[in-house]
């Protein structure tokens, strides 16, 4: 995707940002149990989509990062999966 295309998609993806060649978003939770439930739900989405993000997990937070290694950057599939991850919370 071009920089302009990425910017347009980010405008429709609240909380997501372009950071070091990937789109990423941090999710905050009340406790470890809720964080891990979210991580497991993200894993299920990633498996179903065959598109696996990098996850940075802490006690009450998880940062999700998507990019597409096959294209060496960001693809529309990254934004589709980001929307599916957002949908997990509501």
C-alpha positions as CSV (number, residue, x, y, z in Angstrom):
1,X,0.0,0.0,0.0
2,X,1.1,3.5,-0.6
3,X,1.6,6.0,2.3
4,X,-1.6,7.8,1.2
5,X,-3.6,4.5,1.2
6,X,-2.3,3.7,4.6
7,X,-3.2,7.1,6.0
8,X,-6.7,6.8,4.6
9,X,-7.2,3.4,6.2
10,X,-5.8,4.6,9.5
11,X,-8.3,7.5,9.5
12,X,-11.0,4.8,9.7
13,X,-9.2,2.7,12.3
14,X,-9.4,4.5,15.7
15,X,-6.4,3.9,17.9
16,X,-4.3,2.3,15.2
17,X,-1.0,4.0,14.2
18,X,1.8,3.3,11.8
19,X,4.9,2.5,13.8
20,X,8.1,1.1,12.3
21,X,6.5,-0.4,9.2
22,X,3.5,-2.0,11.0
23,X,0.1,-0.8,12.2
24,X,-0.3,-1.2,15.9
25,X,-2.7,-0.5,18.7
26,X,-2.4,-0.9,22.5
27,X,-5.3,-2.4,24.4
28,X,-5.6,-1.9,28.2
29,X,-7.4,-4.2,30.6
30,X,-8.3,-4.4,34.2
31,X,-6.2,-7.4,35.0
32,X,-4.0,-10.3,33.7
33,X,-7.0,-12.7,33.3
34,X,-8.8,-10.2,30.9
35,X,-5.5,-9.5,29.0
36,X,-4.9,-13.2,28.4
37,X,-8.5,-13.8,27.4
38,X,-8.0,-11.1,24.7
39,X,-4.7,-12.6,23.6
40,X,-6.4,-16.0,23.2
41,X,-9.2,-14.4,21.2
42,X,-6.7,-12.6,19.0
43,X,-4.9,-15.9,18.4
44,X,-8.2,-17.5,17.3
45,X,-8.8,-14.6,14.8
46,X,-5.2,-14.8,13.5
47,X,-5.5,-18.6,13.0
48,X,-8.8,-18.2,11.2
49,X,-7.4,-15.5,8.9
50,X,-4.0,-17.1,8.5
51,X,-2.5,-13.7,9.3
52,X,-0.5,-13.6,12.5
53,X,0.3,-10.3,14.4
54,X,3.2,-9.7,16.7
55,X,1.9,-9.3,20.3
56,X,3.5,-7.6,23.2
57,X,1.8,-8.7,26.3
58,X,2.0,-7.3,29.8
59,X,0.0,-7.8,33.0
60,X,-2.9,-5.5,31.9
61,X,-2.1,-4.6,28.4
62,X,-1.5,-6.0,24.9
63,X,0.0,-4.3,21.9
64,X,-1.0,-5.8,18.6
65,X,1.1,-5.2,15.5
66,X,0.2,-6.2,11.9
67,X,2.3,-6.1,8.7
68,X,2.6,-8.4,5.8
69,X,6.0,-9.9,5.3
70,X,5.1,-11.3,1.9
71,X,4.7,-7.7,0.5
72,X,7.4,-6.1,2.7
73,X,4.9,-3.6,4.2
74,X,1.3,-3.0,4.9
75,X,-1.5,-4.7,3.0
76,X,-5.3,-4.4,3.1
77,X,-5.3,-7.7,5.0
78,X,-3.6,-5.9,7.9
79,X,-6.5,-3.5,8.2
80,X,-9.1,-6.3,7.8
81,X,-7.5,-8.2,10.7
82,X,-7.1,-5.0,12.8
83,X,-10.9,-4.4,12.4
84,X,-11.6,-8.0,13.5
85,X,-9.4,-7.6,16.5
86,X,-11.2,-4.4,17.4
87,X,-14.6,-6.2,17.0
88,X,-13.5,-8.6,19.8
89,X,-14.1,-5.8,22.3
90,X,-17.3,-4.6,21.1
